[in-house]
């Protein structure tokens, strides 16, 4: 990772948050707890999507403060965070 990411903790944190929701999406499985089959995935969509969008907005704000490879990683984080709700919905439909 570029050295600028070590100095900009907000950008590093937003990158880790977006990466975290994608990793969690990979491991989540539909279960039949409480409300019925697959509702845990719907709850994940409702809770993780705003987190990914907020992290994406934060990375977009910080991308103007860094340069070079860190700016490229910030823009990738913005794109990954913005498309997360769509990817999460597609994964929900595929898994449930």
N, C-alpha and C positions, 0 to 999 in steps of 0.2 A: 504494500500500500504506500501511496505517496506520503512524504513527510508532512505535507500540509494537513492531511487528515488527522495526524496525531495532535496537531496544534488546535484544530477546530473540533472541539468535542461535540458541538451541536450537530455537525455534519456526520461525524462518526456514529453518534447515537441514533440519528435518523436512519442511517444505512443499516445499522444493526436491528432497528425496529422493523424495517421493511423485510429484511432477511429473515427475521424471527417469525413473522406472520406467514411467509412462504414455507418455511420449514414446518411450522405447526400445521399448515394446510396439508402438507404431504402426509403427516402422521395421523390426522384426525380420521376417524371411521364412524359411520352411522351406527348408533346404538338404539336400543328400545327403552331407554330410561324415562320414567315419568310421563311425558306427553305422547310418546310414540316414536316410531322408527325414523331416524334422520333429523329430529328436531335439534339435536346438539350441533349439527352442521349449520342449520339456519341461524341458531344463536351465535355461532362463530362468525358467520357472514355479517350479522348485525353488529357485533362487537369489534371484530378485527378490521372491517372496512374503514370505519372512521379513524382508527389508529393508523392505518396505512396511508390514508389521505392526509392526515395531519403531519405524519413524518415526511410525506412527499412535499407538502407545502413548506415545511421547515428546510428540507434539502434544497428546494427551489430558492428560498430566501438566502441561504448560505452559499449557493453556487456563485453568486455575484461577488463574494468575498474571497474566493480562492481562485487559483489559476492552474493551468496545465492539466495534468492527469487527474487531479482532485476535482476539477470542474467537470471533467468527463464522467467521473464516477458519481458526482452529484446529479448530473443530468440523467444518468442511467437509473439512479435511485428515484428521481422524480417520475420517470416513465414507469418504472416497476410499481411504484406506489399508486399511480393513477389508474393503471390497468388491473390492479389487484381485485377490486370488486367484481369485475367481469370474469377474471380467471377463477375466482372463488365460486361464483355462481355456476360456471361451467363445470367445475369440479364437483360441486354439490349435486348437480343434475346427473353427472356421470357415476358418482358413488352411491347415491341413494336410490 
